[in-house]
């Protein structure tokens, strides 16, 4: 018997200025004013569920096609009440400036993280300042940004904010 998939309901719109300001503030503190000033003013969002949204800079001036999830440059993600840079955005910044506000994680921690799990401190090879509470997660084997985690003092773990595997879990 075939498995029935849930129908995906998308919400789209113009990004509220308050959310853009949160993003710019995070990027300014983590990556510097020069990077924050490059974030486009006209951003849009698409949400897959109430608390998971992609923030992007649209391309072209035409009307959005309804068949696309989004078209443009993925700038950030809004999830769990946090707005954090996207994986490609951070990767681009790190390729120029070197990694900041990040944790480098061993192979075992990477595997668990990409399945949506939290990162145990024993899996962290290195913490790269500044310490903002939210960190880009870097795979120690190839230096790739694979998502973001937030330190939880109570649980003493780096909680998964979002990871590259989220698209398979949510859209697959």
N, C-alpha and C positions, 0 to 999 in steps of 0.2 A: 504494500500500500504506500503510495507516495506521501512524502511529508508536505503538509501545507505550510507555506511561508506566510508570515504576517505581511500585510500590505504596508509599505513604508509611506508615512505621511510626513511631508516636508513643510516647514514654515520658512518663508524667505522675507527679506526686507532690508531697509536701510539701517545701518548700525546706529544705535542711539549714541549721541555725543558723550554721554557719561561712560559708556563701555570703552569707547575709543580713548578717552582720557585715562582710564585705568591701564589700558594697554601701553599708551605712550609713557605713563609714569613708570610702569614696570621696566620697559625697554630702556628708558633713560637711566634708571638706577642700576640695571644689570649690564647694559651694553654701552651706555654713554649717550650724550646729547646728539652727537653726530649721527648715530643710528636712529634715534627717536625722531629726529627731524625728517627722516626719509619715509616715515609711515604716511601713506596717502590720507587725505582728508575724507574723501568719499569712499567709505567702505560699506560692504553689504554683509549679510549673514544668511546662512541656511542652517536650520536646526533639524536634526533627525529625531529628537525626542526633547522633552522639556529642558533637559539640562546637558545637552551636548550639541554645540553649534560651531560651525566653521565660520571664520571671519575672513573675507577676501576682498581684494581690490579687483573690481570687474574690468574686463577688457572691452574696448569699443563703446560706442554710445547707443547702440541699438537696444531693442527690447530683449529681455532675457528669454531664452527658449525654455519652455517648461519641461522639456525632456532631459535637460542637464541638471545635475545636482548643483554645480557651480561652474563658472567659466571665468578664469582670471588667475591671479596670484594668491595662493593661500598664505595669509598673513598671521593669523592667530586662531586660537580655539577658546571657546567659552565652555567650561564644564565645572561642575561642583562648586559653583559660585566664584570661580576664578577665571580671569582672562590671562592667557599665557601665549607667548609666541608659538608659531607653527614650527614643525620639524624642519621644513626647508628654509624658513626665515632664519632660524638659529644656526643651521648648518652654513648658510651663506655668511652670516656674521662671523662665525668661528673660523671660517676659511680665510678671512681677512685679518681679524683681530686676535685669533686664538680663543680657546674656550674660557668662558667666565660663567659664574653662577651655575655651576654644573657639578655632577658627580660622575666619576668614572667607575663602571661596574664590571665585575668579573663575569665570565661566561655563564656560570650557573645562575647568577642574579639576572643576567640579561634574558635568559630563557624563561625564567619565572615571570619577569616583568612583561615580556611580550605576550604572555598569556593572561595579562590583566592583574597579576599579583603585585603585592608590595615588595620593597627591597629591604632585606635585612642588612643591618650595619656591617655584618661580616662579609657581605658581598661587595662593599664599597672599597675600591682600591685607593681612591683619592677624592677629596673634596676640593673643588676649584672655586676660590672666592670670586665675587663677594657673596656672602651668605645672606640670601634674601628670604629664606624659608621655602621657596620654590626653586627647584633645580632642573636644568636640562640633564637628561640621563644619556651618558655616552658609553657606547659599547667599547670595552677595552681592547677587543681583538682588531677592530678596524677604525676606531675613532669616530664612528657614525653617531649622530644624535638619533635616539630611538624613542624619545618621548620626554615627559616631565613628571617629576615626583615632588611631593611636599613632605617636609619633616614633621612627624607627629611625635611630640615629646611624651605623651601618655603611653602610646604603644611602643615607642622607641623603634620606629621603622620609618622608611621613606615611603609614604603612601602614593600609590599610582594615581596621578592626576589624569593622564592619558598616555597611551603608547601607540606605536605604529600598528600593532595588531588590532586596535580598536575598530578599524575599518572592516576587517574580516568578521569580527564578532558582531558588529552592528549592521553592516550592509551585506555580508556574505550570506 
